[in-house]
Amino acid sequence: MRFVVENYGGSSLAKRFGVTRYPAIFVGDVLVATPKDFGFYGKGEGPNEGRYAPIRSAEGQNRFRADLSRFISLALAGRSGAIASAIPASSAAPALPALPLLPLTDLAGRPLAAEELRGKVVVVDFWATWCPPCRGALTWLGDVKQRFGDRVAVVAVAIESDEAAVRALASSLDLPFRWVIGTPDVARAFGDISGVPTMFVFGPDGRGEAVYFGSNAAIHAEAERKLSSLLER
């Protein structure tokens, strides 16, 4: 096990994950904590949000220490793939006020019109081809889409990924999503994406309802409860 501290803006790993704000903690190549987890706050964000906030308190530090010890133990045991599943479901972040209106075109060259999404629950999932947990999230979203049908629209936005690899994975998964290549402008419109998978949920009225970071059974269960509640309104 090696401990590495890198200068702000000088981390190739952070660039690979699209991390633009700090602090960000990695165990191996798994992003286990983002600025929001430590109570980072900017415009519209309260200073005490996040699973380790307030980080200056003994309780916040103890929570972080316990989680980090667990993640390192998994890595040392050769179970790096299990780290993402161990990230607490409380990693859900505050929602955006509304679905950003951007000119998006899918892999088939079709513009994504706002009219197509109106009246539906919309899930925007940011993912990357180099992110193993993202595939689990996409597969789960495929099951969700199959169960809820046209009442839910899924927009899968690939970032930091080669277009040929995105097309190949989208073809192999064969899921009824709108597949989009994400640009820096798209990421910024959603508040800068600090890690993947990151999933945004918007209600039928276009209002932001929730954001989920990571891919594990607890997060998926929490997100599915949110989707079900929105569809029952």
Secondary structure by P-SEA (a helix, b strand, c coil): cbbbbbcccccaaaaaaccccccccccccccccccccccccccccccccccccccccaaaaaaaaaaaaaaaaaaaacccccccccccccccccccccccccccccccccccccccccccbbbbbbbccccaaaaaaaaaaaaaaaaacccbbbbbbbccccaaaaaaaaaaaccccccccccaaaaaaacccccccbbbbbccccccccccccccaaaaaaaaaaaaaaaac
